[in-house]
Amino acid sequence: MTKAGSVFAGFMALLLSAAWAADGAKNDPVMTAAQGARESQLGLLQTVVNIDSGTGDVEGGRKVAAILIAQLKMLGAEIETVPAEAPDLPDNIVATVKGLGKARILMIGHIDTVFGQGTVAARPYTVEGNHARGPGVADEKGGVVEGLCALKLLHDLRFDNFGHITFLIETSEERGSPGTKRLVHKLLADSDVELNLEPGDPPDIITVWRKGSAVFHIDVKGKAAHAGVNPQDGHNAAVELMHQLLKLESLPHSGPGVTVNTTVIRAGERSNIIPDAASAQVNVRVRKAADFSEVQAVLERNAQHITVPGTTVTVSREAAFPPLPDNPATAALAARAQAIYASIGNKLGTGGNGGASESALAAEAGVPALDGLGPVGGGFHSDREYLDLTTVTPRLYLLTKLLISLSEDPPSTRIKGRIDN
């Protein structure tokens, strides 16, 4: 065969395989159900996006939860509302659907967003071409709605070949899950696998690794004085804080490895007083857990070398999530998901990013975890956030088929030992 003939034959093979995949999807009852659910899925998404539920908005969180609980009860799910493990947070929702099989599957999503009250009034749910927009539309209300719809598809298809599917809808993920960590560990102890409904990355990527995250606090103590009468008697905590933060400019702020970024600064109360206290929060993301200690060592060394006489500097760490490293158990789950997606002629990529999630807690506990299973989105934590509407139905199909696959053939082994690379 000539080279041109070989190329033509390969092209025809691709066309035929795509046609076979499309025909298979057309006759697949799960795809038919996913397509049929689209209108109600997007309607529910619009409803919950149009409720402010920033982390710490107790009333908003309760409103979103009430809507989801009503839907879950119609599917026969057992509902437990679990008080948050930290103050000023809404209850977490644990919805459990019991079946006749053995597999124990945990899905996790969160309904808290990074946006404050009044955001919905300023920019409610809208559709622009293939993008839906609104606060938390992709991160992560789109994924939570997808998870609920996947359970509805299983219910309507009368599939119950699982031991139980537990759906944790938590309310403080955007702050590092301070209200949920013990609950997550409790649920993981009774799970064979964890599926996380964080959004997929463009163009159509699931998440197989994530950076860990921690917040470091730099606190400076000085001495107050009148800024006009006797400023020389003061020790300016704000100025010392600036010197401490400038020392961090040599550390990386972006990229695939460690990143160190100042995010919150506070100092002073009145314009005519030399500030006697100042503080900053420094957000650190790492691929290796050991890198947290290295960054902390840098901060503590800097604290020993002050520029403003009479000030003192202390450093403390507020842990959030460990890293989700590359590991064979996650890779095996990703391969299973890719095979499901290929059956409808779609290509599913794998990747990772600096956003932390509960999947890292699963891997740390030895439970195989797969992340980024929600609809694809972008522009997270900003007014540019969007959800790619072309991925809504394919991603619902993927999640539902993955639940069926894991029910019939759950991961055979847990991850041995704590993952720490």
C-alpha positions as CSV (number, residue, x, y, z in Angstrom):
1,M,0.0,0.0,0.0
2,T,1.3,3.5,-0.8
3,K,1.8,6.1,1.9
4,A,-1.2,8.0,0.6
5,G,-3.3,4.9,0.7
6,S,-2.2,4.1,4.2
7,V,-3.1,7.6,5.4
8,F,-6.5,7.3,3.7
9,A,-7.1,3.9,5.3
10,G,-6.2,5.3,8.7
11,F,-8.6,8.2,8.2
12,M,-11.4,5.9,7.2
13,A,-10.7,3.7,10.2
14,L,-11.1,6.8,12.5
15,L,-14.3,7.7,10.8
16,L,-15.7,4.2,11.2
17,S,-14.7,4.0,14.8
18,A,-16.3,7.4,15.5
19,A,-19.5,6.2,13.8
20,W,-19.5,2.9,15.8
21,A,-19.0,4.9,19.0
22,A,-21.8,7.3,18.1
23,D,-24.1,4.4,17.3
24,G,-23.1,2.7,20.5
25,A,-23.9,5.8,22.5
26,K,-27.2,6.2,20.7
27,N,-28.2,2.7,21.8
28,D,-26.8,3.0,25.3
29,P,-29.6,3.5,27.9
30,V,-27.3,5.5,30.1
31,M,-26.6,8.0,27.3
32,T,-30.3,8.2,26.5
33,A,-31.1,8.9,30.2
34,A,-28.3,11.5,30.4
35,Q,-29.6,13.3,27.3
36,G,-33.1,13.2,28.7
37,A,-31.9,14.7,32.0
38,R,-30.2,17.7,30.5
39,E,-33.0,20.2,30.9
40,S,-33.8,19.4,34.5
41,Q,-30.0,19.2,35.3
42,L,-29.4,22.7,34.0
43,G,-32.6,24.0,35.6
44,L,-31.4,22.7,39.0
45,L,-27.9,24.2,38.4
46,Q,-29.5,27.6,37.7
47,T,-31.5,27.4,40.9
48,V,-28.6,26.6,43.2
49,V,-26.1,29.0,41.5
50,N,-28.7,31.8,42.1
51,I,-28.3,31.4,45.8
52,D,-25.3,33.0,47.5
53,S,-23.4,30.4,49.5
54,G,-19.9,31.7,50.2
55,T,-18.0,29.8,52.8
56,G,-19.4,30.9,56.2
57,D,-22.8,32.0,54.8
58,V,-24.9,29.7,57.0
59,E,-28.3,30.8,55.7
60,G,-27.3,30.6,52.1
61,G,-25.7,27.1,52.6
62,R,-28.9,26.0,54.3
63,K,-31.0,27.2,51.4
64,V,-28.9,25.3,48.8
65,A,-28.9,22.2,51.1
66,A,-32.7,22.2,51.4
67,I,-33.1,22.1,47.7
68,L,-30.6,19.2,47.2
69,I,-32.0,17.2,50.2
70,A,-35.5,17.3,48.7
71,Q,-34.2,15.9,45.4
72,L,-32.1,13.2,47.2
73,K,-35.0,12.1,49.3
74,M,-37.1,11.5,46.2
75,L,-34.3,9.0,45.1
76,G,-34.7,7.1,48.4
77,A,-31.4,8.3,49.8
78,E,-30.9,8.3,53.6
79,I,-30.0,11.8,54.7
80,E,-27.9,12.8,57.6
81,T,-27.1,16.4,58.3
82,V,-23.8,16.6,60.2
83,P,-22.9,19.7,62.1
84,A,-19.7,21.4,60.9
85,E,-16.6,20.8,62.9
86,A,-15.8,24.6,63.1
87,P,-18.1,27.5,64.0
88,D,-20.2,29.6,61.7
89,L,-20.5,27.0,59.0
90,P,-23.7,25.2,57.6
91,D,-24.2,21.6,58.3
92,N,-22.7,19.0,55.9
93,I,-25.0,16.6,54.0
94,V,-24.3,12.9,53.9
95,A,-26.7,11.2,51.5
96,T,-26.5,7.4,51.2
97,V,-28.1,5.1,48.6
98,K,-28.0,1.5,49.5
99,G,-28.0,-1.4,47.0
100,L,-27.8,-5.1,46.7
101,G,-24.1,-5.4,45.8
102,K,-20.8,-5.0,47.7
103,A,-19.0,-2.0,46.4
104,R,-18.7,1.0,48.7
105,I,-18.4,4.2,46.7
106,L,-17.9,7.7,48.1
107,M,-18.6,10.9,46.0
108,I,-17.6,14.3,47.4
109,G,-18.7,17.7,46.3
110,H,-19.0,21.1,47.9
111,I,-21.6,23.9,47.8
112,D,-19.6,26.7,49.3
113,T,-18.1,29.3,47.0
114,V,-15.5,32.0,47.4
115,F,-18.0,34.8,46.8
116,G,-19.7,37.0,49.3
117,Q,-23.4,37.9,49.8
118,G,-24.7,40.0,47.0
119,T,-22.7,38.4,44.3
120,V,-25.7,36.7,42.7
121,A,-27.6,40.0,42.6
122,A,-24.7,41.5,40.7
123,R,-24.1,38.6,38.3
124,P,-26.7,35.8,38.4
125,Y,-26.7,32.6,36.3
126,T,-26.5,33.4,32.6
127,V,-25.8,31.6,29.4
128,E,-23.4,33.0,26.8
129,G,-23.1,30.6,23.9
130,N,-21.7,27.4,25.2
131,H,-20.8,28.9,28.6
132,A,-22.9,29.1,31.7
133,R,-21.7,31.8,34.1
134,G,-22.4,32.7,37.7
135,P,-20.8,32.4,41.2
136,G,-19.8,28.8,41.8
137,V,-21.3,27.5,38.6
138,A,-18.3,25.2,37.9
139,D,-16.6,25.3,41.3
140,E,-18.4,23.4,42.3
141,K,-22.2,23.5,42.0
142,G,-22.0,22.1,38.5
143,G,-20.3,19.0,39.9
144,V,-22.7,18.6,42.9
145,V,-25.7,18.8,40.5
146,E,-24.0,16.3,38.3
147,G,-23.5,13.9,41.2
148,L,-27.2,14.2,42.2
149,C,-28.2,13.6,38.6
150,A,-26.0,10.5,38.3
151,L,-27.8,9.0,41.3
152,K,-31.1,9.8,39.7
153,L,-30.0,8.0,36.5
154,L,-29.1,4.9,38.5
155,H,-32.4,5.1,40.3
156,D,-34.4,5.5,37.1
157,L,-32.5,2.7,35.4
158,R,-33.1,0.5,38.4
159,F,-29.4,-0.2,38.9
160,D,-28.5,-1.2,42.4
161,N,-25.5,-3.6,42.1
162,F,-23.5,-1.7,44.8
163,G,-23.3,-1.9,48.5
164,H,-23.8,1.8,49.0
165,I,-23.0,5.0,47.3
166,T,-22.4,7.8,49.8
167,F,-22.6,11.4,48.6
168,L,-20.9,13.9,50.9
169,I,-21.9,17.5,50.1
170,E,-19.7,19.6,52.3
171,T,-19.8,23.3,53.1
172,S,-16.2,24.6,53.8
173,E,-13.9,23.2,51.1
174,E,-12.9,26.7,49.9
175,R,-11.3,27.3,53.3
176,G,-9.5,23.9,53.4
177,S,-12.5,21.9,54.9
178,P,-12.1,23.0,58.5
179,G,-15.7,21.9,59.1
180,T,-15.5,18.5,57.4
181,K,-12.1,16.8,57.8
182,R,-13.0,14.3,60.6
183,L,-16.2,13.5,58.7
184,V,-14.3,12.8,55.5
185,H,-11.9,10.5,57.3
186,K,-14.8,8.6,58.9
187,L,-16.5,8.1,55.5
188,L,-13.3,7.1,53.8
189,A,-12.9,4.3,56.4
190,D,-16.0,2.7,54.9
191,S,-15.2,3.3,51.2
192,D,-13.5,1.3,48.5
193,V,-13.0,4.3,46.2
194,E,-13.5,8.1,46.2
195,L,-14.8,10.2,43.3
196,N,-14.5,13.9,43.5
197,L,-16.8,16.3,41.6
198,E,-14.4,19.2,41.2
199,P,-14.6,20.7,37.7
200,G,-12.6,19.2,34.9
201,D,-10.0,21.3,33.2
202,P,-10.2,22.5,29.5
203,P,-10.4,21.0,27.0
204,D,-11.7,17.8,28.7
205,I,-9.3,16.7,31.4
206,I,-9.7,14.8,34.6
207,T,-7.4,15.4,37.6
208,V,-4.9,12.8,38.6
209,W,-2.7,14.9,40.8
210,R,-3.1,18.0,42.9
211,K,-0.8,20.3,44.9
212,G,-1.2,20.3,48.6
213,S,-2.1,23.7,50.2
214,A,-1.3,25.4,53.5
215,V,-1.7,29.0,54.8
216,F,1.2,30.5,56.8
217,H,0.6,33.4,59.1
218,I,3.2,36.1,59.6
219,D,2.4,38.2,62.7
220,V,4.4,41.3,63.6
221,K,4.3,43.0,67.0
222,G,5.5,46.6,67.4
223,K,4.7,49.7,69.5
224,A,2.1,52.3,69.0
225,A,2.8,56.0,69.0
226,H,1.3,59.3,67.8
227,A,2.2,59.5,64.1
228,G,2.6,63.3,64.3
229,V,3.7,64.1,67.8
230,N,6.1,61.4,68.7
231,P,6.5,58.8,65.8
232,Q,10.1,58.1,66.9
233,D,8.7,56.4,70.0
234,G,6.8,53.8,68.0
235,H,8.0,50.6,66.4
236,N,6.1,50.3,63.1
237,A,4.8,46.7,62.7
238,A,3.4,47.5,59.2
239,V,6.8,48.5,57.9
240,E,8.5,45.4,59.3
241,L,5.8,43.2,57.7
242,M,6.5,44.8,54.4
243,H,10.2,43.9,54.8
244,Q,9.3,40.3,55.7
245,L,7.1,40.0,52.6
246,L,9.7,41.5,50.3
247,K,12.0,38.7,51.3
248,L,9.5,36.2,49.7
249,E,9.8,37.8,46.3
250,S,12.7,35.5,45.5
251,L,10.4,32.4,45.9
252,P,8.3,31.2,42.9
253,H,4.8,32.6,42.6
254,S,3.6,30.4,39.8
255,G,4.6,27.2,38.0
256,P,4.3,23.4,38.4
257,G,6.3,23.2,41.6
258,V,6.2,25.1,44.9
259,T,4.4,28.4,44.8
260,V,4.3,31.1,47.6
261,N,1.9,34.0,47.3
262,T,0.8,36.7,49.8
263,T,-3.0,36.8,49.8
264,V,-4.1,38.8,52.9
265,I,-2.5,41.8,54.7
266,R,-3.8,43.6,57.7
267,A,-2.2,46.6,59.6
268,G,-3.2,49.7,61.4
269,E,-6.6,51.0,62.7
270,R,-6.2,54.8,62.5
271,S,-4.3,57.1,60.2
272,N,-2.6,59.0,63.0
273,I,-1.2,56.0,64.9
274,I,2.0,54.1,64.2
275,P,0.6,50.5,64.0
276,D,1.7,48.2,66.8
277,A,0.5,45.0,65.0
278,A,0.4,43.7,61.4
279,S,-0.2,40.4,59.9
280,A,-0.2,38.6,56.5
281,Q,-1.4,35.3,55.2
282,V,0.8,33.5,52.7
283,N,-0.7,30.7,50.6
284,V,1.7,27.9,49.8
285,R,1.1,25.1,47.3
286,V,3.4,22.1,46.9
287,R,3.7,18.8,45.0
288,K,5.6,17.2,47.9
289,A,4.5,17.4,51.5
290,A,8.1,17.8,52.7
291,D,8.2,21.2,50.8
292,F,5.9,22.7,53.4
293,S,8.6,22.3,56.0
294,E,11.2,23.9,53.7
295,V,9.0,26.9,53.1
296,Q,8.3,27.2,56.9
297,A,12.1,27.1,57.6
298,V,12.6,30.1,55.2
299,L,9.8,32.1,56.9
300,E,11.2,31.4,60.3
301,R,14.8,32.3,59.3
302,N,13.4,35.6,57.9
303,A,11.6,36.2,61.2
304,Q,14.9,36.2,63.0
305,H,16.3,39.1,61.0
306,I,14.2,42.2,61.5
307,T,14.6,45.6,59.9
308,V,12.5,47.8,62.2
309,P,14.1,47.9,65.7
310,G,11.8,46.9,68.5
311,T,9.5,44.7,66.5
312,T,9.1,40.9,66.8
313,V,7.9,38.5,64.1
314,T,6.3,35.1,64.6
315,V,5.3,32.5,62.0
316,S,2.6,29.9,62.3
317,R,1.0,27.4,59.9
318,E,-2.6,26.5,59.2
319,A,-2.7,23.2,57.3
320,A,-5.4,22.5,54.7
321,F,-4.8,19.6,52.3
322,P,-1.9,17.4,51.6
323,P,-0.9,16.8,47.9
324,L,-2.6,14.2,45.7
325,P,0.5,12.7,44.1
326,D,0.7,10.6,40.9
327,N,0.0,7.0,42.0
328,P,-0.9,3.7,40.4
329,A,-4.4,3.5,42.0
330,T,-5.5,6.8,40.6
331,A,-3.9,6.0,37.2
332,A,-6.0,2.8,37.1
333,L,-9.2,4.7,37.8
334,A,-8.3,7.3,35.1
335,A,-7.7,4.5,32.6
336,R,-11.1,3.1,33.4
337,A,-12.7,6.5,32.9
338,Q,-10.8,7.1,29.6
339,A,-12.2,3.8,28.3
340,I,-15.7,4.8,29.1
341,Y,-15.3,8.2,27.4
342,A,-13.8,6.6,24.4
343,S,-16.9,4.4,24.0
344,I,-18.8,7.5,23.0
345,G,-16.0,8.8,20.8
346,N,-14.7,11.3,23.2
347,K,-11.1,11.7,24.3
348,L,-10.4,12.2,28.1
349,G,-7.1,13.8,29.0
350,T,-5.4,13.6,32.4
351,G,-3.6,16.3,34.3
352,G,-3.2,18.2,37.5
353,N,-3.2,21.7,39.0
354,G,-2.5,23.7,42.1
355,G,-6.1,23.5,43.5
356,A,-6.4,21.3,46.5
357,S,-9.3,18.9,47.2
358,E,-10.6,16.1,49.5
359,S,-9.1,13.5,47.1
360,A,-5.7,14.2,48.7
361,L,-7.2,13.1,52.0
362,A,-8.5,9.9,50.3
363,A,-5.1,9.0,48.9
364,E,-3.5,9.8,52.2
365,A,-5.9,7.4,53.8
366,G,-5.1,4.7,51.2
367,V,-8.4,4.9,49.3
368,P,-8.1,5.1,45.5
369,A,-9.3,8.5,44.3
370,L,-10.2,10.2,41.0
371,D,-10.8,13.9,40.8
372,G,-12.0,16.5,38.3
373,L,-15.1,14.5,37.3
374,G,-17.5,17.5,37.2
375,P,-18.3,19.4,34.0
376,V,-15.4,21.3,32.5
377,G,-14.9,24.9,33.6
378,G,-12.5,27.7,34.0
379,G,-11.9,31.2,35.4
380,F,-12.4,29.9,39.0
381,H,-12.5,32.2,41.9
382,S,-13.2,35.2,39.7
383,D,-16.0,36.9,37.8
384,R,-14.7,35.1,34.7
385,E,-15.8,31.7,36.0
386,Y,-17.7,29.6,33.5
387,L,-19.0,26.1,32.9
388,D,-18.6,24.5,29.4
389,L,-22.2,23.4,28.6
390,T,-20.9,21.1,25.8
391,T,-19.4,18.8,28.5
392,V,-22.5,18.6,30.8
393,T,-24.1,15.5,29.2
394,P,-20.9,13.7,28.4
395,R,-19.6,14.2,31.9
396,L,-22.9,13.0,33.4
397,Y,-22.6,9.9,31.2
398,L,-19.0,9.4,32.3
399,L,-19.8,9.6,36.0
400,T,-22.9,7.4,35.8
401,K,-21.0,4.7,33.8
402,L,-18.1,5.0,36.2
403,L,-20.4,4.3,39.2
404,I,-21.8,1.3,37.4
405,S,-18.3,0.0,36.5
406,L,-17.0,0.5,40.0
407,S,-20.1,-1.2,41.4
408,E,-19.5,-4.3,39.4
409,D,-15.7,-4.2,39.7
410,P,-14.4,-2.1,42.6
411,P,-10.7,-1.5,43.0
412,S,-9.2,-4.7,44.4
413,T,-6.6,-3.1,46.6
414,R,-6.2,0.0,48.7
415,I,-3.1,2.2,48.5
416,K,-0.6,0.8,51.0
417,G,0.8,3.3,53.4
418,R,0.6,7.0,53.5
419,I,1.4,8.6,50.1
420,D,4.1,11.2,50.6
421,N,6.4,11.8,47.6
